[in-house]
């Protein structure tokens, strides 16, 4: 859990810094730091669901013709 928490802190920090450098606004930097990682987390959840579904499909075996 500690690794997840530190990664989340790093993600929020990077999002804030990038948005702040691009806009010069603390408000925009803060908003992006909250919104982007949240949306990214939801997108990752669905990405994992699709990936697990693809992994559970039977493997196709190559045939020598």
WONORTA-V565595 format. One record per pair of residues at least 6 apart in sequence whose ideal C-beta (glycine too) atoms are under 6 Angstrom apart, sorted by the first residue. I is the first residue (numbers start at 1). GAP is how many residues later the second one is. If there is no record, write none. Layout:
BEGIN
i=(I;I)
gap=(GAP;GAP)
END
This chain:
BEGIN
i=(11;12;12;15;15;15;15;16;16;19;19;19;20)
gap=(26;21;25;17;18;21;22;13;17;9;10;13;9)
END
